[in-house]
């Protein structure tokens, strides 16, 4: 279904937190908790879905991506490296960082975890213009590996439920495209990049997968979340009451509740008067359950290996 034939629904306000750049929502089933980051103001946020208010702590450098791990630790991409975070002590320590980048200055951005527990994260060249490129990295027990080096504004990382297709978006206005890649589960290699969907009326930002293989993506400057089927056709449109939704995840006991982050950055005073909820967290009930998100590897074991592996991270 495309265009007017796509099924429609609306997202509603969940938490009025006014993030500068809300990003990377992740559902923590062990704690019945939603985590997300503010990549603009530099904070890690969390909310227990028991009626209590959200809480946050500052993170420097500013975080862009947070992942659950097989231990109680979180893995956070912040600045130029991946960090381990202990929710109990609130201690943050760097684990690894890429040793090579296509741009002189850069930072890590959006990420995901594959079924083998590998962390995938892209980077942005700074300043963010056509001359500075970002990359795509894989962080695993053998080291940090660069898989692509031609990205302008990396986003939209997600893996198909069968583990055979890796999705990657570029949010830059000159691209606004989502690519699909063949994925080799044993080696973690990607191949055969092809256009999955070219966005109109907004640019692709963060994404999540459902159990049927649908790709749900937040359209920044588009005020909506789209569901794309395996052919890249739009099947569902979810209206969000702000123009700049940034990312999405599935949560709740049945993985049918969707959480959507948003941003205030980039909006002028007049825009903010029209969009007072910009930066808030929204939610809606999905017609299809989300695919479970894998947990990243045990980073206490991963970190020491970074010093000697091929393309190893420099600490």
N, C-alpha and C positions, 0 to 999 in steps of 0.2 A: 504494500500500500504506500503510495506517495501522495504528496500534496494534501488536498482536502479529504482524501480517503484514509489518511492516517488517523489512528485513534488518539483522542485528546483528553487531557486531564490538567489539573492545576496543582502546583505545590503551595503549601501553606507555611507560615512562619513557625519555626520551632524555637530558636534562640536568637534574641535580638542583641548580638554581641558586637556588631559594627567593626568587623575586621578590615584592615586596610587591604590585605590580600589573603582572604581565607582560602585554604588549599588542603589537599590530601586527607579527606575524611577516611577513617578506617574504623570498622566495627570490631570491638574487642569482646568476643563472646564469653571469654573467661571472667571478665569483670562487669559484663553488661554495660559497657561504656563505649562512647564515641570519642575518638581522638581526632584532632585536626590541627593545622598550624596556621599562623598568620605570618606569611612570608614577607609582608611589608613592614610590620612593626616588630617582628622578631619575637614570636611567642609560640609555645606549645599549649594547646587548649585541650580540655577534656570535659565530658559531661556524663554522669551516671543517669540512666534513664529511669530514675525513681522519683522524679519531681524536684530534685535538688538543682541548684543553680550551677551553671558552668564555672570552671575555674581555669586558671592559666598560670604559666611561669615564663619569665623572659628567657630567651635563648639567643646567644651571641656566638658566632654569626647567625643571621636569621635562617630558620629552617624552611625547607621547601617540600619535604616529603617525610612521612613517618610510616614505619612498617612494624607489625607484630613479629616476634621471633618465637622459636620453639621453647625458649626460656621465658622468664618474667621480664626480660629486658625489651626495650624498644630499639629499633635502629632508625636514626634520624639523619637525613641528608641536610647538611647546613654548610653554607659557604662552599669551600672546595673539598669537603670530605664527608665521610660517613662516620657517625658517632653512635656509641652505645649509651642508652639512657636507662637508668634504674628508677622506676616510679616510686619505689620505697624511699630511697635516699635523695632522689632528685639530682643525682650526680650524672654529669655528661662527660664522656671521654672519647677522643677521636680514635677510630679504628683503622682507617685507611683513607687514601686519597689517590686520584689518578696521577700518573707521572707525566702524562702528555695531554695536550689540548690543541685544537686547531686555532685558538685565539690566545693572545698574550694574557688577557684578563678574562675571567669567566666565573661562573658559579654553577653548582648543581641545581637541577630543577625537578621535574616530575619523575615518579618511579613506580615500580611494581615488584612483586615477588613471583617467581615461577614455581612450578610444582616440585622442583628439586631444592627449593630454598635459596636459590640465587637471587641477589638483588640486582635489578635493572634500573638505571637512572640516567637521564639525559643532562646535558649542560647547556647554558646560554653564554654566548660571547658577549663581553661588555666593552663599551656601551652597546646596547641592543640596536644594531643597525645592520644594513646589508653586507657590510664589510667583515663583520665578526661572526664567525660560525661556531656552532655548538656541536657536541658529540653525543653518542650513545655508548654507555659503559655497562659492563657486567661485572659484578663484584661477587666472587665465590672463594672457595677454599684454596684455589690455585693462584689467586691474585686479582688484579683489576685489568680488564681487557676492553679495548676500544672496538666497537662494532660498526660505527658509522661516524663520519666527521664532516657532514655537509648540511647540518640542521641550522635553521635560523632561530625558531622559537619552539623547542622540543616540548611536547605534551602528549597526552592521550595514550600512555602505555597501558596495554591490557593483553591478556592471553586467553585464547579460546578454551572452552572447557575441556576439549579433547587434547589440549597441549600441542597442537600442530601448527597454530597460526599466532604470530605475534603482531599486534597492532601498534602503530606509532603515528602520532599526529604532528603536524607543524602548524602552529597558530599564527605565524607571521602573515600579515595582510596580503603579501605577494604570493602566498601558498594556500593557506586555509584548506589543507588537504589531510586526509587520513590514509595511511598506507597499510597494507598487509604484507607479511613476510612468511615464508615457510620457516618453521622452527624445528630444529633437531633436538629432541629432548635429552639424548644421551650426552651430546657435546656442548649444548647451549649455543650453537651457531645459528645464524639467520641467513636466508638467501631469498632470491627472487622477489625483490621489492616491487610492488605494483600498487596502483591507485585503487583504494577501496571505496572512498567517497570524497567528493569535492564539495565543500560546504558553501552554502549561499545564505545570506541574511544573518551572518554571524560566523565566528571562527572557532574551530574545535579546540577545547581545552582538556580537562581531565575526563577519564572514562572508567567504566566498569562493565563487566560481562554478566549476563544472566545464564541460567542453566540450559536454555535452548540455543545458546550461541549468539544471542543478540548483544550488540555493542551499544551501550548507553553513553552518550557524550554530552557534556555541558557546552553550550554555544555562547562564548563570551561575546558581548555586544549584540547578542541575538535574543536574550531574555527567555531561553528555553533549553530543555534537555530533549535530545532525540534518541530514539531507539532505531538502530539499523540492523536489518537481518543479514544473513550470510552473504547475500548478493549486494549488500551496501545500499539497499532500498529502505526508505523511512517507513516504519510501521507505527510508531507512537511519537506524539509530541506532548511534552509536559511544559506548560507555561509557568515561568517563575516571575514573581512580581518585582524583579530588578533586571536591569539590562545586562549585568555582568556576572552571571553564574560561572563558577570556575571548575567545579569537580563534583563527583558523585560517588557514593558507595551504597551497597545494600547492607541492611542490618536487621536487628530484631530476631526473635526466636525462630521465625520461619524464613528469614532473609527476604522478606517482601516489603519491608519499609526502607525507603530510599532517603538518604540524607544528601543535601546539596549545599556546598559552600558558595560564597560570593565575595565580591570585592568592592571597596569604595575608591581605591586608587584609580586615577585616570578620569574621574568625574569632576566636573566643575561645580561651583556653588549652586547654579541653577539646576543642574542634574540632580544634586543631592536633595534639593527642595522637592523635586518630583519623585525621587527615590529615597525616602528617609530610611528604608530598610536595607539599603546597599551595605554589604559586608556581613549580613546576618546568615544564619543557618536555616534552611527550609527542609521540608519533608513531604513525602507523598507515599501512598500505597501503590506498589507496582502490581501489574496483572500477572507478571511472571517472576518467580523467585530468582534471586541472585545466585551466581556461582560462588561457592565458598572460596575465600581468598587464602592462599597458602601462607604459612609462617616462614620467615627467613631463618637461615641456619643459626647455629650456636656461635655467636660472634666472639665469645671468649676463646674459642678454638680457631676461628678464622683469622683473627687479627695478627698473631705472630707470623703466619705464613706469608704475609704481604711483603716481607722484606726481601724474599729471595725468588719469588715466582716470576715467570715471564711477564713482561709489561707490568712489573710489580709496582705497588703503591709506594710512595716515599713518605715516611713518617717524620 
